[in-house]
Amino acid sequence: MTRVLILTGDPIGERMAGPAIRVWNTAITLQGDGHEVRVVTTTRAERPDAPFELVAVSPGDDRAFRKHERWAEVVLFQGYGMSQFPSLRRSDRYLVADVYDPMHLEMLEQGRELPRATWDLRVAAARSTLNDQLRRVDFVVCASERQRLFYLGHLAALGRINPATYADDPDLRGLLDLMPFGLDPVDPAPGSALRGVVTGFDDGAKILIWGGGVYSWFDPLSLIRAVVKLSAERDDIRLFFLGTRHPGVDEMGIVRESFDLARELGVEGTKVVFNDTWVPYADRAGYLLDADAGVSTHHIHLETTFAFRTRILDYLWAGLPMVVTDGDGFADLVREEGLGVVVPGDDVTALAAAITEVLDPVRAAVYRKNVARVRERFTWPIVLEPLRAFVADPHHAVDYAGDRDAMGAGSGRGRRMSGPLYDARMTWHHLRHSGVRDVLRRVANRLGG
């Protein structure tokens, strides 16, 4: 048995987004393997039904976090944990970084609506944090072969690919391996959340589901236009956005743009319906099973290339054929395995044609059969196998000799992302670049969260 601490910045509660869902299922799987698991979140811990110990520790409260770090033998962490807790940076525990979300690339898109100086700061902070953890950890897990190639470049630049790490592990799987997002091995329980519940979503409706949040790197606008285009020819198409209010991320401008476009085109609340909250994780099956197809459309840019769209796993879980935009790893899977239709970016006409195809009963039956075959590869126990093997036999990286500062090319000082000095620095930054009103809003959000 190994004592495993899992650290996340996402809220763990009834309503969970991708990082928290990943932590929840990782913890359950490792505990099922006989390990003792504890989960620490730096936001909210609101699951009294958690079958493992679940606690919240404020970012920067290193005294509180250190008690958990000292308890653990293996520490698995996501996001900014290493920059928030100095004891994690210098820990002698076995450290595993989960970098399935390339946060510095995500921030290139997420920060577009911010003042330029703030955008620069956010991207630099994400990059510094990622580099610091890649220098220091014993094992790294990512979500796809595309990501693995990308992170191998990071590791090489940081000096982690060297004779010591290469000599007995020439494919470097002992340093960096795959751990995709997973799906529940148990089939979704029957239930209805849309048909006969949402006005206009009756038994005759053909329902498309957008199975996650609406963020600036996605392209919901082309999808809405495609639904309107099809609605001129047929009256049965419906599009449902499963969630627009992420439990841990501020609403982005694209949410309001999507509402406004649907209203302008006369389909908001009828043919296009937005759930303006966030569906509880345990309740999502009813929405998915009522749908005829899953959709995911995005713009083509760097974030797309290395993204791993976790909503696609829910489509696989529910047996849905899908329409996806080209450019990411899942588009390759959909195309190669015949799971649905892949369309070019920003192409309304192609989207409309693809929707028509996946809703055709004959084609849909073929896609569903292929989805049923492929989904078995992505159940949580299977995708977690590299981590399960590491936890069963934890070990330090071969280039760790008791000093994490000396690993790779030497890490220097990482960027602190918590504490009074960090708060003062960020307050001054936002005063200069966003004004007093923005600072007051951020203080109110901090006090209210």
C-alpha positions as CSV (number, residue, x, y, z in Angstrom):
1,M,0.0,0.0,0.0
2,T,1.2,3.5,-0.9
3,R,0.0,6.8,0.6
4,V,-1.0,9.0,-2.3
5,L,-1.7,12.7,-2.1
6,I,-3.5,14.3,-5.0
7,L,-3.4,18.1,-5.3
8,T,-5.7,20.1,-7.6
9,G,-6.8,23.8,-7.9
10,D,-10.3,22.8,-9.1
11,P,-13.3,22.6,-6.7
12,I,-14.4,19.1,-5.8
13,G,-18.1,19.1,-5.4
14,E,-21.4,18.1,-6.9
15,R,-20.6,20.2,-10.0
16,M,-17.1,19.4,-11.3
17,A,-15.2,20.2,-14.5
18,G,-12.5,18.3,-16.2
19,P,-9.5,18.6,-13.8
20,A,-11.7,17.7,-10.8
21,I,-13.4,14.8,-12.6
22,R,-9.9,13.5,-13.4
23,V,-8.8,13.8,-9.8
24,W,-12.0,12.2,-8.5
25,N,-11.7,9.1,-10.7
26,T,-8.0,8.8,-10.2
27,A,-8.5,8.8,-6.4
28,I,-11.2,6.2,-6.6
29,T,-9.2,3.9,-8.9
30,L,-6.0,4.1,-6.8
31,Q,-8.0,3.5,-3.6
32,G,-9.5,0.5,-5.3
33,D,-6.0,-0.8,-5.9
34,G,-5.5,-0.8,-2.1
35,H,-3.6,2.5,-1.7
36,E,-4.5,5.1,0.9
37,V,-5.6,8.3,-0.9
38,R,-6.0,11.9,0.2
39,V,-7.2,14.7,-2.0
40,V,-6.3,18.4,-1.4
41,T,-8.0,21.2,-3.3
42,T,-7.0,24.8,-3.1
43,T,-10.6,26.0,-3.8
44,R,-13.6,24.1,-2.4
45,A,-14.1,20.6,-0.9
46,E,-17.8,19.9,-0.9
47,R,-18.3,16.2,-1.3
48,P,-19.2,14.6,2.0
49,D,-19.8,11.3,0.1
50,A,-16.1,11.2,-1.0
51,P,-14.8,7.6,-0.3
52,F,-11.4,9.1,0.5
53,E,-10.1,11.9,2.7
54,L,-10.9,15.3,1.1
55,V,-9.6,18.6,2.4
56,A,-9.2,22.2,1.3
57,V,-6.0,24.2,1.8
58,S,-5.7,27.8,0.8
59,P,-3.1,28.7,-1.8
60,G,0.1,29.7,-0.1
61,D,-0.8,28.1,3.3
62,D,2.3,26.0,3.2
63,R,2.1,25.1,6.9
64,A,-1.2,23.4,6.4
65,F,-0.1,21.8,3.1
66,R,3.1,20.5,4.5
67,K,1.3,18.2,6.9
68,H,-0.3,16.5,4.0
69,E,3.0,16.4,2.0
70,R,4.8,14.8,5.0
71,W,2.0,12.2,5.3
72,A,2.3,11.2,1.6
73,E,4.7,8.9,-0.2
74,V,3.6,9.9,-3.7
75,V,2.3,13.4,-4.6
76,L,0.3,13.8,-7.8
77,F,-0.5,17.4,-8.7
78,Q,-2.1,19.5,-11.4
79,G,-1.8,23.2,-12.4
80,Y,-0.1,25.7,-10.1
81,G,0.4,23.6,-7.0
82,M,4.2,23.7,-7.1
83,S,4.3,27.5,-7.3
84,Q,1.7,27.8,-4.4
85,F,3.5,25.6,-1.9
86,P,7.2,25.9,-1.4
87,S,7.3,22.5,0.5
88,L,6.2,20.8,-2.8
89,R,9.1,22.4,-4.7
90,R,11.7,20.9,-2.3
91,S,9.8,17.8,-1.4
92,D,11.7,14.5,-1.1
93,R,8.5,12.6,-1.8
94,Y,7.9,10.9,-5.1
95,L,6.5,13.7,-7.3
96,V,4.2,13.2,-10.3
97,A,3.1,16.1,-12.5
98,D,-0.2,15.7,-14.4
99,V,0.2,18.1,-17.4
100,Y,-2.8,16.9,-19.4
101,D,-3.9,20.5,-19.7
102,P,-1.2,22.6,-21.4
103,M,-2.0,25.6,-19.3
104,H,0.4,28.1,-21.0
105,L,-1.2,27.3,-24.4
106,E,-4.7,27.5,-23.0
107,M,-3.8,30.9,-21.5
108,L,-2.8,32.2,-24.9
109,E,-6.5,31.9,-25.8
110,Q,-8.1,32.4,-22.4
111,G,-6.2,35.7,-21.9
112,R,-7.2,37.4,-25.2
113,E,-9.9,39.5,-23.5
114,L,-7.5,40.8,-20.9
115,P,-5.3,43.9,-21.0
116,R,-2.2,43.1,-22.9
117,A,0.1,43.4,-19.9
118,T,-2.1,41.1,-17.9
119,W,-2.2,38.6,-20.8
120,D,1.6,38.7,-21.0
121,L,1.8,38.1,-17.2
122,R,-0.7,35.2,-17.2
123,V,1.1,33.4,-20.0
124,A,4.5,34.0,-18.4
125,A,3.3,32.7,-15.1
126,A,1.8,29.5,-16.6
127,R,5.0,28.9,-18.6
128,S,7.3,29.5,-15.6
129,T,5.1,27.2,-13.4
130,L,5.1,24.4,-16.0
131,N,8.9,24.6,-16.6
132,D,9.6,24.6,-12.8
133,Q,7.6,21.4,-12.3
134,L,9.0,19.6,-15.3
135,R,12.5,20.3,-14.0
136,R,11.7,18.9,-10.6
137,V,9.4,15.9,-10.7
138,D,10.1,12.2,-10.9
139,F,7.4,11.3,-13.4
140,V,5.2,13.2,-15.8
141,V,1.8,12.1,-17.3
142,C,0.1,13.7,-20.3
143,A,-3.0,12.9,-22.3
144,S,-2.0,12.1,-25.9
145,E,0.9,11.2,-28.2
146,R,0.8,14.7,-29.6
147,Q,1.2,16.1,-26.1
148,R,4.0,13.7,-25.3
149,L,6.0,14.9,-28.3
150,F,5.4,18.4,-27.2
151,Y,6.5,17.8,-23.6
152,L,9.5,15.8,-24.7
153,G,10.7,19.1,-26.3
154,H,10.1,20.9,-23.0
155,L,12.0,18.3,-21.1
156,A,14.9,18.3,-23.5
157,A,15.2,22.1,-23.3
158,L,15.2,21.9,-19.5
159,G,18.0,19.4,-19.4
160,R,15.9,16.4,-18.3
161,I,16.7,14.3,-21.3
162,N,20.3,13.5,-20.6
163,P,22.5,10.4,-20.4
164,A,21.2,9.5,-17.0
165,T,17.5,9.5,-17.9
166,Y,18.2,8.0,-21.4
167,A,20.7,5.2,-20.7
168,D,18.2,2.5,-19.5
169,D,15.0,4.1,-20.8
170,P,15.6,5.1,-24.5
171,D,11.9,5.8,-25.2
172,L,11.7,7.8,-21.9
173,R,8.4,6.2,-20.8
174,G,9.8,6.1,-17.3
175,L,10.0,9.8,-17.3
176,L,7.0,10.8,-19.4
177,D,4.0,8.5,-20.2
178,L,0.4,8.7,-21.4
179,M,-2.5,9.0,-19.1
180,P,-5.5,10.2,-21.2
181,F,-8.8,11.3,-19.7
182,G,-11.0,8.4,-19.0
183,L,-14.6,7.3,-18.9
184,D,-16.7,5.3,-16.4
185,P,-16.5,1.5,-17.1
186,V,-20.1,1.3,-15.9
187,D,-22.7,2.2,-18.6
188,P,-24.7,5.4,-18.0
189,A,-27.9,4.8,-16.1
190,P,-31.1,5.4,-18.2
191,G,-32.9,8.6,-17.5
192,S,-34.3,11.6,-19.2
193,A,-33.3,15.2,-18.7
194,L,-34.2,16.8,-22.0
195,R,-37.0,14.9,-23.8
196,G,-40.3,15.9,-22.4
197,V,-38.5,18.2,-19.9
198,V,-37.2,21.1,-22.0
199,T,-39.9,22.8,-24.2
200,G,-39.6,21.7,-27.8
201,F,-37.3,18.7,-27.0
202,D,-40.0,16.1,-27.6
203,D,-39.6,12.5,-28.9
204,G,-39.5,13.7,-32.5
205,A,-36.6,16.1,-31.9
206,K,-33.1,15.5,-33.2
207,I,-30.9,16.7,-30.3
208,L,-27.3,17.8,-30.6
209,I,-25.5,18.2,-27.3
210,W,-22.6,20.5,-26.5
211,G,-21.2,18.5,-23.6
212,G,-19.2,21.0,-21.6
213,G,-18.3,24.7,-21.0
214,V,-18.2,27.5,-23.6
215,Y,-14.7,29.0,-23.8
216,S,-13.0,31.4,-26.0
217,W,-11.0,28.8,-27.9
218,F,-14.2,27.0,-29.0
219,D,-16.5,28.1,-32.0
220,P,-20.1,27.8,-30.8
221,L,-21.1,30.6,-33.2
222,S,-20.6,28.6,-36.4
223,L,-22.5,25.7,-34.8
224,I,-25.5,28.0,-34.0
225,R,-25.4,29.3,-37.6
226,A,-25.4,25.7,-38.9
227,V,-28.4,24.8,-36.8
228,V,-30.2,27.9,-38.2
229,K,-29.3,26.9,-41.7
230,L,-30.7,23.4,-41.2
231,S,-33.8,24.8,-39.6
232,A,-34.7,26.5,-42.8
233,E,-35.1,23.0,-44.3
234,R,-36.3,20.9,-41.3
235,D,-38.0,21.7,-38.0
236,D,-36.6,19.0,-35.8
237,I,-33.1,20.1,-35.1
238,R,-32.3,21.2,-31.5
239,L,-29.0,22.2,-29.9
240,F,-28.4,22.1,-26.1
241,F,-25.4,23.6,-24.4
242,L,-24.9,21.6,-21.3
243,G,-23.1,24.2,-19.2
244,T,-22.1,27.9,-19.5
245,R,-21.2,28.7,-15.9
246,H,-18.0,26.8,-15.1
247,P,-17.6,26.0,-11.3
248,G,-14.0,27.3,-11.2
249,V,-13.5,29.7,-14.2
250,D,-14.9,33.2,-14.8
251,E,-17.4,33.4,-17.6
252,M,-15.7,34.4,-21.0
253,G,-17.1,36.8,-23.5
254,I,-17.9,34.0,-26.0
255,V,-20.8,32.9,-23.7
256,R,-22.5,36.3,-24.1
257,E,-21.7,36.3,-27.8
258,S,-23.4,32.9,-28.2
259,F,-26.5,34.0,-26.3
260,D,-26.7,37.2,-28.4
261,L,-26.3,35.4,-31.7
262,A,-29.0,32.8,-30.9
263,R,-31.3,35.6,-29.9
264,E,-30.5,37.7,-33.0
265,L,-31.2,34.7,-35.3
266,G,-34.5,34.0,-33.5
267,V,-33.6,30.5,-32.1
268,E,-32.5,31.2,-28.5
269,G,-34.7,29.2,-26.1
270,T,-36.4,27.2,-28.9
271,K,-34.0,25.5,-31.3
272,V,-30.9,26.5,-29.3
273,V,-31.1,26.2,-25.6
274,F,-28.4,27.2,-23.0
275,N,-28.2,25.7,-19.6
276,D,-27.0,28.8,-17.7
277,T,-25.6,26.8,-14.7
278,W,-23.5,23.6,-14.6
279,V,-25.0,20.2,-14.6
280,P,-24.0,18.1,-11.5
281,Y,-21.5,15.4,-12.5
282,A,-23.7,12.6,-11.4
283,D,-26.7,13.9,-13.4
284,R,-25.0,14.3,-16.8
285,A,-26.0,10.9,-18.1
286,G,-29.6,11.8,-18.5
287,Y,-28.7,14.7,-20.8
288,L,-26.3,12.6,-22.9
289,L,-28.6,9.7,-23.4
290,D,-31.4,12.0,-24.6
291,A,-29.1,13.3,-27.4
292,D,-28.7,12.0,-30.9
293,A,-25.2,13.3,-31.4
294,G,-22.4,15.1,-29.6
295,V,-20.8,18.2,-31.1
296,S,-17.5,20.0,-30.4
297,T,-16.4,22.9,-32.6
298,H,-13.3,25.0,-32.2
299,H,-11.1,27.5,-34.0
300,I,-7.8,26.3,-35.5
301,H,-4.8,27.5,-33.5
302,L,-1.9,26.2,-31.3
303,E,-4.2,25.4,-28.3
304,T,-6.2,23.1,-30.6
305,T,-3.2,21.2,-31.8
306,F,-2.3,19.9,-28.3
307,A,-5.8,20.0,-26.6
308,F,-7.5,16.9,-25.2
309,R,-11.3,17.6,-25.3
310,T,-12.6,15.8,-22.3
311,R,-16.2,16.1,-23.4
312,I,-15.5,13.7,-26.2
313,L,-15.1,11.0,-23.5
314,D,-18.6,11.6,-22.4
315,Y,-19.8,11.2,-26.0
316,L,-18.0,7.9,-26.1
317,W,-19.5,6.9,-22.7
318,A,-23.0,7.6,-23.9
319,G,-22.5,5.9,-27.3
320,L,-23.0,9.1,-29.3
321,P,-21.9,9.7,-32.9
322,M,-20.2,13.0,-33.1
323,V,-19.4,16.0,-35.2
324,V,-16.0,17.6,-34.4
325,T,-13.7,20.2,-35.9
326,D,-10.4,19.1,-37.4
327,G,-7.0,19.9,-35.9
328,D,-6.8,18.1,-32.6
329,G,-6.0,14.5,-31.5
330,F,-9.6,13.6,-31.1
331,A,-10.4,14.6,-34.7
332,D,-7.8,12.1,-35.8
333,L,-9.6,9.4,-33.6
334,V,-13.0,10.2,-35.0
335,R,-11.8,10.1,-38.5
336,E,-9.7,7.0,-38.2
337,E,-12.2,4.9,-36.2
338,G,-15.4,6.1,-38.0
339,L,-17.0,7.7,-34.9
340,G,-18.7,10.5,-36.8
341,V,-17.8,13.4,-39.1
342,V,-14.8,15.7,-39.0
343,V,-15.2,19.2,-40.5
344,P,-12.9,22.1,-41.3
345,G,-12.7,25.0,-38.9
346,D,-15.2,27.9,-39.3
347,D,-17.2,26.2,-42.1
348,V,-20.9,26.6,-41.5
349,T,-21.9,24.7,-44.7
350,A,-19.7,21.7,-43.8
351,L,-21.1,21.7,-40.3
352,A,-24.7,21.6,-41.6
353,A,-23.9,18.7,-43.9
354,A,-22.1,16.8,-41.1
355,I,-25.0,17.2,-38.8
356,T,-27.4,15.9,-41.4
357,E,-25.1,12.9,-41.9
358,V,-24.7,11.9,-38.2
359,L,-28.5,12.2,-37.8
360,D,-29.2,9.8,-40.7
361,P,-30.4,6.6,-39.1
362,V,-28.3,4.3,-41.3
363,R,-25.1,6.3,-40.8
364,A,-25.7,6.8,-37.1
365,A,-26.0,3.1,-36.6
366,V,-22.6,2.6,-38.1
367,Y,-21.0,5.3,-36.0
368,R,-22.6,4.0,-32.8
369,K,-21.2,0.5,-33.4
370,N,-17.7,2.0,-33.9
371,V,-18.1,4.1,-30.7
372,A,-19.1,1.0,-28.7
373,R,-15.9,-0.7,-29.9
374,V,-13.5,2.2,-29.2
375,R,-14.9,3.3,-25.9
376,E,-13.4,0.3,-24.1
377,R,-9.9,1.7,-24.6
378,F,-10.7,4.8,-22.5
379,T,-12.1,3.4,-19.2
380,W,-10.5,4.9,-16.2
381,P,-8.7,1.7,-15.0
382,I,-7.1,1.3,-18.4
383,V,-6.0,4.9,-19.0
384,L,-4.6,5.2,-15.5
385,E,-2.4,2.1,-15.9
386,P,1.0,4.0,-16.1
387,L,0.2,5.9,-12.9
388,R,-1.1,2.8,-11.2
389,A,2.2,1.1,-12.1
390,F,4.2,4.0,-10.7
391,V,2.2,4.2,-7.5
392,A,2.6,0.4,-7.0
393,D,6.4,0.8,-7.2
394,P,7.3,4.5,-6.6
395,H,10.8,5.6,-7.3
396,H,12.7,8.8,-7.9
397,A,13.8,9.9,-11.3
398,V,17.4,8.7,-12.0
399,D,18.6,12.3,-12.2
400,Y,17.3,13.1,-8.7
401,A,20.1,13.0,-6.1
402,G,18.3,14.6,-3.1
403,D,18.3,18.1,-4.4
404,R,15.4,19.2,-6.7
405,D,17.1,22.5,-7.5
406,A,19.9,20.6,-9.2
407,M,17.7,18.5,-11.5
408,G,17.9,19.1,-15.2
409,A,19.7,22.3,-16.1
410,G,19.0,23.7,-12.6
411,S,15.8,25.4,-11.8
412,G,16.7,28.6,-10.1
413,R,13.8,30.4,-8.4
414,G,10.3,29.5,-9.6
415,R,7.7,32.2,-9.8
416,R,5.7,32.3,-6.5
417,M,1.9,32.3,-7.1
418,S,0.7,32.9,-3.6
419,G,1.4,34.8,-0.4
420,P,1.3,38.5,0.7
421,L,4.1,39.6,-1.7
422,Y,2.4,37.9,-4.6
423,D,-1.0,39.5,-3.6
424,A,0.7,43.0,-3.4
425,R,2.4,42.5,-6.7
426,M,-0.8,41.5,-8.4
427,T,-2.8,44.3,-6.8
428,W,-0.3,46.9,-8.2
429,H,-0.3,45.2,-11.6
430,H,-4.1,45.3,-11.9
431,L,-4.3,48.9,-10.6
432,R,-1.9,50.0,-13.3
433,H,-3.5,48.1,-16.2
434,S,-7.2,47.6,-15.3
435,G,-8.1,50.3,-12.7
436,V,-9.6,50.5,-9.3
437,R,-12.9,49.0,-10.3
438,D,-11.3,45.8,-11.5
439,V,-9.2,45.5,-8.3
440,L,-12.4,45.9,-6.2
441,R,-14.1,43.2,-8.2
442,R,-11.2,40.8,-7.8
443,V,-11.2,41.5,-4.0
444,A,-14.9,40.9,-3.8
445,N,-14.5,37.6,-5.7
446,R,-11.7,36.5,-3.4
447,L,-13.7,37.3,-0.3
448,G,-16.8,35.6,-1.7
449,G,-15.0,32.5,-2.9
